[in-house]
Amino acid sequence: MIVQNFNQDVRANKIVQIQSEFVVVGGGTAGVCAAITAARKGTKTVLIQDRPVLGGNASSEVRLWILGATSHMGNNNRWAREGGVMDEILVENLYRNKEGNAVVFDTILLEKVLNEKNITLLLNTSVYGLEKVDDRTIKAVKAFNSQNSTEYVVNAPLFCDASGDGIVAFKAGASFRMGAETKDEFGEQFAPDKSYGELLGHSMYFYSKNTDKPVKYVAPEFALKDITAIPRYKAIGKDDKGCRFWWFEYGGRGDTIHETEEIKYELWKVIYGVWDYIKNSGTFKGVENMTLEWVGTVPGKRESRRFEGLYMMTQQDVIGQCEFDDAIAHGGWAIDLHPADGVYSELSGCTQWHSKGIYQIPYRSFVSKDINNLFLAGRIISATHVAFGSTRVMATTGLCAQAVGMAASLCVENNINPTAILENGKMELLQDELNKVGQSIPNIPIQQASNLINQAVLSASSEFKLSNIPFDGTWTSLSISAAQLLPFKANQQYQFKVLVKVEENTILEVQLRTSNNIKNYTPELILETQKIALQKGEQEVLFYFDKTTDADQYAFVTFMKNDSVSLKNSNQRYSGVLSVFNGVNKAVSNNGKQTPPDEIGVDTFEFWIPQRRPDGQNIAMEIHPAIASFDVSNLGNGYVRPLGGVNAWVADLKDKSPTLKIDWEEEKEISEIKLFLDSDYDHPMESTLMGHPEDVVPFVVRSYIIKDDKGNVLVEQKENYQTINTWKLEVPILTKGLVIEVAHPSKNVPAAIFEILCS
């Protein structure tokens, strides 16, 4: 029993002092990825989240799907899904939660964090203040947990602000911006004017469901009465829910920090008014048994403060795919700006302009230019309003924050501040450490010296050569143009045979296309065109191209639109090979071709996009000579996904026991073996609502055995589904070789490995 008498003084809350090495404020995707990455490198990390769950806008409180460079598979960024921890989380979610239940996703994030012994997690804990050592150095952050009525003072040499609104950077006095730069300041031609608005607003969503009996709905008094106040009200569908209502947005004309509560009330007004319209207007049929299942209580914020770092990204960096010596991640979402009036605007809910491929993001944009020991992460990084339109999305922020977590571990290890990473070779070390955990920084491979297999002789029981994509699938109409994306060898002429079904005599136009940038997948360069006369009926068509590619790169064997022609498909799929279509994806403003106004500094080009499984079969064809891009020399080249080439060893499907051998002249000490497998980086794996056709990607190797040179089994894996398999041996071994025996994922998909990392 506790009895306390009257106390004339103000009582103090319980205060807990914590000493750590790295403090991450904000538990969205960025904060989670930063904390996990640092913790796995042995850095004592505190993760502070002001909500009861992790995930931020991806959590069950908001329920926005995680997306990034893959952009719903609606752009030309092939195999661009974010790697490392961000990938690990999305693949895990696919395996457990392919239906996209946001509540289940909460548990996956929580488990990932709780499994890290170096992370102290503080949920329901809001940072409200800080202490400084001097003008430019943070000593500690102060936070309060209303659930346990406890104050925390968390001390550390390094801090990361991933809070969304930038509470730590703001309190520390760091320079920031809020709103849009003018066209003149950075020469950004897409910079909006005040009539369009300078800030993106907040969004809130709702879920509905059908019941087995009629359900009435009486709208609250505050609900929107006149649905025509929403200019896009005719776009409302009775079965839409969740983040398909991303355009339920408001607040861009106000203060998106201090007026958040007012913005929330306005969004509630819209949601309950829309539901009243769906249920009671008589416009929709079959709504009698429908009821509201969930309405968001926390608005999903898009934009508020952006803090100035050592470098500020601009529109030109995104559209021009600029390269940086300190690149640590990639982006690929469109430059995506929204009218400030949001749901009440007469304009389109968003204006999206894509680059021709992914772009690099520099480390300097994550280091405060004012505060010595402060990293920036999430949507507050150093970027203009226009560049922010692309860098702000969650898969991109998660990927970038991994670099912050890794940089923090290097800072702790070397007792340096974030800016020192740019000196004395530390940046190359950071890049390599990131790539070894799957970061896949564009055009920066894992350093060969980091991998012992580069000192070995590699051999395989078979190597796949692409000569025949079997004619065993369905037919695809050329109602839209289609292409087979293939990894051509330099200066090699190829001949093709396809099977067509023709409704009436016609001319089929076939083109060989490539990208001007050999690492892109935008086929703007037409190398050669063939016109082939076809007769009515089913027939084989043989054609060849005189033109070749100057380098090893992907090329598009392109079949132009012809409503009278259908192409035979194949049931077989291969790593690094897919079909694409000059199709439409309205979700990302893709109408088949991007045609921006001349004066906004954005490229005109066509979109050639895949179809989601179970669709998207390869185009059946015979190829001569066989494309030999799948050999063991790809192992150890430092790339762990297709980029310009396949970058994978792929076994022949006829090989019933695919085996790799790694032989060294002298014994090597091996303590860790890491396999980089194919979880289909082209699939976006949206975290919630969307739903996916499978829980395991069909390309991923599921079963394998690793032996030493004496035949001793070191590793036996069954039922794998993850991209990266890391095996830390209990006791390091001395061996002159390794043998890896793998099983094909299925009868239609050969085994593939991108990289084997031995250390």
PyMOL commands that set and color helices and strands:
alter all, ss='L'
color gray80, all
select helices_A, chain A and resi 29-40+56-58+71-73+84-97+102-114+167-172+183-186+227-229+233-235+242-245+260-280+315-319+342-344+363-366+378-380+385-391+394-414+418-422+426-435+448-450+452-455+586-588+598-600+632-634
alter helices_A, ss='H'
color red, helices_A
select strands_A, chain A and resi 14-19+22-25+45-48+119-122+125-134+137-145+150-155+158-161+176-177+202-203+206-210+249-250+290-295+306-307+327-331+335-337+351-353+359-362+374-376+457-460+466-469+475-478+482-488+495-502+506-514+525-534+537-544+553-559+562-570+578-581+593-594+605-606+618-619+621-627+649-650+659-676+704-708+713-717+724-742+752-753+755-758
alter strands_A, ss='S'
color yellow, strands_A
deselect
rebuild
show_as cartoon
